[in-house]
Amino acid sequence: MQTMLQALGTYVKLAVDVRRGSLAGGGVLHADCESALLQDGSGPDDIWGADWHPLAQRATFEALINIRPRLNNRSMVILDPTIRERVAQIVQSLLGGP
């Protein structure tokens, strides 16, 4: 976690692969994390952006990489509650939290 916090200090930008149940974190941009997952074999439609706030032990679901009109997500926020919940589950299982 300390390594991931180096970029921004108080929170961590994440990219989460909802199919594989994995994540990458710690970049200055969500796109940095997305790139790491793509290089590791994740599919572009499976990756969603989030932020992890370690002091509060919670995730938020807003990122530029979430703007995907062809997947019916025209917002920076993950609009589909099923995808948002899957992202939350993966983040909580890998990073902690309630």
Secondary structure as a PSIPRED ss2 file (coil, helix, strand):
# PSIPRED VFORMAT (PSIPRED V4.0)

   1 M C   1.000  0.000  0.000
   2 Q H   0.000  1.000  0.000
   3 T H   0.000  1.000  0.000
   4 M H   0.000  1.000  0.000
   5 L H   0.000  1.000  0.000
   6 Q C   1.000  0.000  0.000
   7 A C   1.000  0.000  0.000
   8 L C   1.000  0.000  0.000
   9 G C   1.000  0.000  0.000
  10 T C   1.000  0.000  0.000
  11 Y C   1.000  0.000  0.000
  12 V E   0.000  0.000  1.000
  13 K E   0.000  0.000  1.000
  14 L E   0.000  0.000  1.000
  15 A E   0.000  0.000  1.000
  16 V E   0.000  0.000  1.000
  17 D E   0.000  0.000  1.000
  18 V C   1.000  0.000  0.000
  19 R C   1.000  0.000  0.000
  20 R C   1.000  0.000  0.000
  21 G C   1.000  0.000  0.000
  22 S E   0.000  0.000  1.000
  23 L E   0.000  0.000  1.000
  24 A E   0.000  0.000  1.000
  25 G E   0.000  0.000  1.000
  26 G E   0.000  0.000  1.000
  27 G E   0.000  0.000  1.000
  28 V C   1.000  0.000  0.000
  29 L C   1.000  0.000  0.000
  30 H H   0.000  1.000  0.000
  31 A H   0.000  1.000  0.000
  32 D H   0.000  1.000  0.000
  33 C H   0.000  1.000  0.000
  34 E H   0.000  1.000  0.000
  35 S H   0.000  1.000  0.000
  36 A H   0.000  1.000  0.000
  37 L H   0.000  1.000  0.000
  38 L H   0.000  1.000  0.000
  39 Q H   0.000  1.000  0.000
  40 D C   1.000  0.000  0.000
  41 G C   1.000  0.000  0.000
  42 S C   1.000  0.000  0.000
  43 G C   1.000  0.000  0.000
  44 P H   0.000  1.000  0.000
  45 D H   0.000  1.000  0.000
  46 D H   0.000  1.000  0.000
  47 I E   0.000  0.000  1.000
  48 W E   0.000  0.000  1.000
  49 G E   0.000  0.000  1.000
  50 A E   0.000  0.000  1.000
  51 D E   0.000  0.000  1.000
  52 W E   0.000  0.000  1.000
  53 H E   0.000  0.000  1.000
  54 P C   1.000  0.000  0.000
  55 L C   1.000  0.000  0.000
  56 A C   1.000  0.000  0.000
  57 Q C   1.000  0.000  0.000
  58 R E   0.000  0.000  1.000
  59 A E   0.000  0.000  1.000
  60 T E   0.000  0.000  1.000
  61 F C   1.000  0.000  0.000
  62 E E   0.000  0.000  1.000
  63 A C   1.000  0.000  0.000
  64 L H   0.000  1.000  0.000
  65 I H   0.000  1.000  0.000
  66 N H   0.000  1.000  0.000
  67 I C   1.000  0.000  0.000
  68 R E   0.000  0.000  1.000
  69 P H   0.000  1.000  0.000
  70 R H   0.000  1.000  0.000
  71 L H   0.000  1.000  0.000
  72 N C   1.000  0.000  0.000
  73 N E   0.000  0.000  1.000
  74 R C   1.000  0.000  0.000
  75 S C   1.000  0.000  0.000
  76 M C   1.000  0.000  0.000
  77 V E   0.000  0.000  1.000
  78 I C   1.000  0.000  0.000
  79 L C   1.000  0.000  0.000
  80 D C   1.000  0.000  0.000
  81 P H   0.000  1.000  0.000
  82 T H   0.000  1.000  0.000
  83 I H   0.000  1.000  0.000
  84 R H   0.000  1.000  0.000
  85 E H   0.000  1.000  0.000
  86 R H   0.000  1.000  0.000
  87 V H   0.000  1.000  0.000
  88 A H   0.000  1.000  0.000
  89 Q H   0.000  1.000  0.000
  90 I H   0.000  1.000  0.000
  91 V H   0.000  1.000  0.000
  92 Q H   0.000  1.000  0.000
  93 S H   0.000  1.000  0.000
  94 L H   0.000  1.000  0.000
  95 L H   0.000  1.000  0.000
  96 G C   1.000  0.000  0.000
  97 G C   1.000  0.000  0.000
  98 P C   1.000  0.000  0.000
